[in-house]
Amino acid sequence: MQRLGSMIHQLARYRRQWEGSMKAAAASAASLEPSPTAPSRLTETQDFGPNPGNLRMFTYAPPELDALPALVVVLHGCTQSAAGYDYGSGWSVLAERYGFVVLFPEQQDANNPKRCFNWFQPGDIERDRGEAASIRQMVERAIRDHGVDRDRIYATGLSAGGAMTATMLATYPEVFAGGAIIAGLPYRCATSVSEAFECMFQGQTRPAQEWGDLVRRASPHRGPWPKVSVWHGSADATVKPLNAGEIIKQWTNVHGLSRAPSRNETVDGYPRRVWTNDAGEDVVEEYVITGMAHGTPLATGDGENNYGVAGPFLLEAGISSSYHVAQFWGLTGRGVSKKPASTTSRTIPTEKTLPSTPASQERRKQAPTSIPDVGAVIAKALKAAGLMH
């Protein structure tokens, strides 16, 4: 009982820390005053196929697309919406400039009261199950609708969305050419509510081989593997920066790379570490944003490579993670040459649903008795934290 009491005390402390972060975000969001008349750039597709995770699907396809456009799946963080994260991160503006399609899965309150993707629930993070399966169905629908190049499909996300990005890369590595995990966690760091809090606020250290095995066991795929970009603020108090190093261990192991980076450099004033494969290709990178708290790093304003608008968990840092991630994936070398009008002149969007227009393309073939009482006590103590259904 003493051990149980200590566990509940620790989890309650994590809960208070989590609730504080969420309340601060809500207070900041309230000051942004979105316009009720401003349309979102995003279009909702309601019937995209089996939806075991009960998610919503939104996309943006710019007027000028490549003949075989790339697709970027963007996963918002807790308390956020698809439209809000798009506005803040600038992904649809990048898509317009460079001629690719963006897909935004959106969490629903019925699944998670804080609108976090359930990156810690086994039923949502395994291949062909739950939220992971829903997102995979959305990808297939976007491929058919927009004639997407199957060799250029990517995923990125913030926080819970970053952890779900890791899930998609692990469970469907044959689908994704690359991913970007921002303030996120390694795949299968947690498979319960209590483990989720531990991973976030304390971190979990494992040998690289063990982390890599979790990815290898997630699918029958045996390579090639997605290239991975990892971003984390050094002052993140919501998801401990230790997690960035563990993600690096996981994916360098999957790629069969040394723990030591191939090179170190500075980009826009921040350290970047890069791991290169035998072919000389950059396949894993890590950015540590010195002094930054929990969020997606932005460079706002009218600069040539500035995108997004600052807000809760969308932080001005003088470096645009969205742009640099797109560059890492090779998406910035084609498309229209002129940058669209800055997002800073737009009003914060509200969601608006419109019908999507499908385009034909052939679908590729795919591959002890006291424990319940303890669980009930923990669940009761933590349910308000937004990490339980």
URZICOR-V224981 format. One record per residue. RES is the residue in one letter. NEAR is the number of other ideal C-beta (glycine too) atoms within 12 Angstrom. Layout:
# URZICOR-V224981
res-><RES RES>
near-><NEAR NEAR>
This chain:
# URZICOR-V224981
res-><M Q R L G S M I H Q L A R Y R R Q W E G S M K A A A A S A A S L E P S P T A P S R L T E T Q D F G P N P G N L R M F T Y A P P E L D A L P A L V V V L H G C T Q S A A G Y D Y G S G W S V L A E R Y G F V V L F P E Q Q D A N N P K R C F N W F Q P G D I E R D R G E A A S I R Q M V E R A I R D H G V D R D R I Y A T G L S A G G A M T A T M L A T Y P E V F A G G A I I A G L P Y R C A T S V S E A F E C M F Q G Q T R P A Q E W G D L V R R A S P H R G P W P K V S V W H G S A D A T V K P L N A G E I I K Q W T N V H G L S R A P S R N E T V D G Y P R R V W T N D A G E D V V E E Y V I T G M A H G T P L A T G D G E N N Y G V A G P F L L E A G I S S S Y H V A Q F W G L T G R G V S K K P A S T T S R T I P T E K T L P S T P A S Q E R R K Q A P T S I P D V G A V I A K A L K A A G L M H>
near-><11 8 10 20 15 12 24 25 17 22 36 23 21 33 32 20 24 35 26 19 34 33 20 22 35 22 15 24 27 15 14 23 13 25 15 12 11 20 21 31 37 37 35 29 35 19 16 31 25 19 26 22 39 26 42 34 38 42 48 41 35 27 15 20 29 24 15 21 38 41 45 50 53 56 54 47 48 47 38 41 36 45 36 40 51 46 46 46 49 48 54 38 39 42 44 30 35 38 34 44 47 49 51 47 52 45 42 24 18 13 33 38 23 35 34 47 51 44 53 40 31 23 24 38 42 29 32 24 24 33 45 45 31 39 52 43 34 46 41 33 36 44 37 27 32 39 25 38 27 28 21 34 40 46 52 53 51 53 50 50 50 51 47 50 50 53 53 53 52 43 42 41 36 28 37 40 33 41 49 50 53 55 49 54 53 49 50 38 41 36 25 26 36 32 28 43 38 29 37 43 33 26 26 33 19 24 15 27 17 22 33 30 20 35 40 26 20 33 30 15 23 15 16 20 34 41 36 49 45 48 51 47 36 25 21 36 23 40 50 32 34 26 45 38 28 40 50 40 38 44 44 36 30 41 35 21 30 18 23 16 23 24 18 17 17 15 31 24 18 29 23 31 31 31 33 21 22 13 10 11 22 28 34 42 42 40 42 32 38 22 18 34 29 41 44 56 48 41 34 32 21 16 19 15 30 31 45 42 34 32 38 36 42 44 37 26 36 24 35 43 50 49 37 39 44 37 28 35 37 23 35 28 17 23 28 20 13 13 24 27 14 22 35 25 15 24 20 34 30 22 28 21 20 18 13 26 15 21 19 11 19 11 16 17 8 20 15 7 7 11 11 11 14 22 22 16 23 31 22 18 28 34 21 20 35 35 41 28 24>
